[in-house]
């Protein structure tokens, strides 16, 4: 097991009031609550990225719904020995909508 390195060095610098407010605003935008963590991240990497994954959550929700529907259709097919063309077309349409949503999400991620 690797030994955890202790942070025992301090770096100190001063900012004016407007700079502090700007730093706090950027921390909030990045979703980072700790000033030390934010300053360390910025000093080491020079940038932070906060992704809005709202549409990704929606795509996952739709995939779950589609998976549940597919399972229901498979169960019905196993019980009755038949499936309905309309059900298959509905699944295909849902799948295409999800695919288009995912293409849009991936396209925006590539631009980052």
C-alpha positions in Angstrom: 0.0 0.0 0.0 1.4 3.4 -1.0 2.0 5.9 1.8 -0.2 9.0 1.6 1.9 12.1 1.0 1.4 14.8 3.6 0.9 18.4 2.5 3.3 20.3 4.7 4.3 23.2 2.5 2.4 26.5 2.4 2.1 28.9 -0.4 0.7 32.3 0.5 -0.4 35.2 -1.7 -2.6 38.2 -1.4 -5.6 39.3 -3.6 -7.8 42.3 -3.6 -11.5 42.1 -2.9 -12.6 42.0 -6.5 -10.1 39.3 -7.3 -11.3 37.2 -4.3 -14.9 37.6 -5.5 -13.9 36.5 -9.0 -12.1 33.5 -7.6 -15.1 32.5 -5.6 -17.4 32.9 -8.6 -15.1 30.7 -10.7 -15.0 28.1 -7.9 -18.8 28.0 -7.7 -19.0 27.7 -11.5 -16.6 24.7 -11.3 -18.5 23.1 -8.5 -15.5 23.2 -6.1 -16.2 24.2 -2.5 -12.7 24.2 -1.1 -10.6 27.2 -1.8 -7.4 25.1 -1.2 -8.5 22.4 -3.6 -9.4 25.0 -6.3 -6.2 26.9 -6.0 -4.1 23.7 -6.0 -6.0 22.5 -9.1 -5.5 25.8 -10.9 -1.9 26.1 -10.0 -1.0 22.6 -11.1 -3.3 22.1 -14.1 -4.1 25.7 -15.1 -7.7 25.0 -15.8 -10.8 23.3 -14.5 -13.6 21.8 -16.5 -17.2 21.5 -15.3 -19.4 19.5 -17.6 -23.1 20.0 -17.6 -24.3 16.4 -18.0 -28.0 17.1 -17.8 -28.7 15.8 -21.3 -26.5 12.7 -20.6 -28.7 11.9 -17.6 -31.8 12.3 -19.8 -30.2 9.9 -22.4 -29.5 7.4 -19.6 -33.1 7.7 -18.4 -34.4 7.1 -21.9 -32.1 4.1 -22.3 -33.5 2.6 -19.1 -37.1 3.1 -20.4 -36.1 1.5 -23.7 -34.5 -1.4 -22.0 -37.5 -2.0 -19.8 -39.8 -1.9 -22.9 -37.5 -4.3 -24.7 -37.6 -6.7 -21.8 -41.4 -6.5 -21.7 -41.6 -7.2 -25.4 -39.3 -10.2 -25.1 -41.3 -11.5 -22.2 -44.5 -11.2 -24.2 -42.9 -12.9 -27.2 -41.8 -15.8 -25.0 -45.2 -16.1 -23.4 -47.3 -15.8 -26.6 -44.9 -16.9 -29.2 -45.6 -13.7 -31.2 -44.6 -10.0 -31.3 -46.2 -7.0 -32.9 -44.5 -5.1 -35.7 -45.8 -1.8 -34.2 -43.9 -2.6 -30.9 -40.7 -3.2 -32.8 -41.1 0.0 -34.8 -41.7 1.9 -31.6 -38.5 0.5 -30.1 -36.6 1.3 -33.2 -37.9 4.9 -33.1 -37.0 5.3 -29.5 -33.5 3.9 -30.1 -32.9 6.3 -33.0 -34.0 9.3 -30.8 -31.5 8.2 -28.1 -28.8 7.7 -30.7 -29.3 11.2 -32.1 -29.2 12.6 -28.6 -26.0 10.8 -27.8 -24.4 12.0 -31.1 -25.2 15.6 -30.0 -23.7 15.1 -26.6 -20.5 13.5 -28.0 -20.2 16.3 -30.5 -20.3 18.9 -27.8 -17.8 16.9 -25.7 -15.3 16.8 -28.6 -15.4 20.7 -28.8 -14.2 21.0 -25.2 
